[in-house]
Amino acid sequence: MKSIKNLKIKIFADGANIAAMKEAKRAGVVQGFTTNPTLMRKAGISDYEKFAKEILSEIKDLPISFEVFSDDFAAMEREAKLIGSWGSNVNIKIPITNTKGESSAPLIRKLSADGYKLNITAMLTLEQVELMAKTISPRVPTIISVFAGRIADTGRDPVPLMKKAAEILKHNPNAQLLWASSRELLNIFQADECGCHIITVTDDILKKLSIIGKDLGELSLDTVKMFYHDAQAAGYKI
């Protein structure tokens, strides 16, 4: 029987809903948070810094990642340093390339050497992981976010790739492999078995934590009841 208590992996909530983030913190179900500009836009956030400082005033003892949004590396560096000044629990998200496909490695090397805690994001290949293993400082905590969910979206099994990524990073004690873009609760157990340190999950997946290990016969009956009650509520007749 699978149990969340037996896992070594840390669960981070991925989103930009302030109320949901506060509730996840209060409930003690996550060990950190990640955001990105797309999630923030979907949440209707118009002032990036105001949002960040509001959530940081509530969550001071768990890591939170905020992403740069420029496409020019000089502007990225300016934004990264500003974001890094917001709090000691902040990780600065830097995409692996800009929109032109130009590598962010020189900027990442510079920021990492200067002691900034980074979250390298939008990674999908082992070549990218290998490059980052050579780029980041072994003295500074760094999150390596590999988008396993997007890999799976292409019809590829992400598990072998994530296991190899963990192997590549194992010599750096400050590098944490993150399974990103989770699609289902099972991904938490897969990521743990692969040797990932962190997995990001959405609010929808967080809500399913309570049914881990639930009796399948019981879950079957619950499903039948749900279909029945929804049909009754809709007033369906044949």
Buried (B, 14 or more C-beta within 10 A) or exposed (E): EEEBEEBEBBBBBBBBBBEBBEBBBEEEBBEBBBBBBEBBEEBEBEEBEEBBEEBBEEBEEBBBBBBBBEEEBEEBBEBBBBBBEBBEBBBBBBBBBBEEEEBBBEBBBBBBEEEBBBBBBBBBEBEBBBBBBEBBBEEBBBBBBBBBBBBBEEEEEBBEBBBBBBBBBEEBEBBBBBBBBBBEBEBBBBBBBBBBBBBBBBBEBBEBBEEBEEEEEEEEEEEEEEEEEEEEEEEEEE
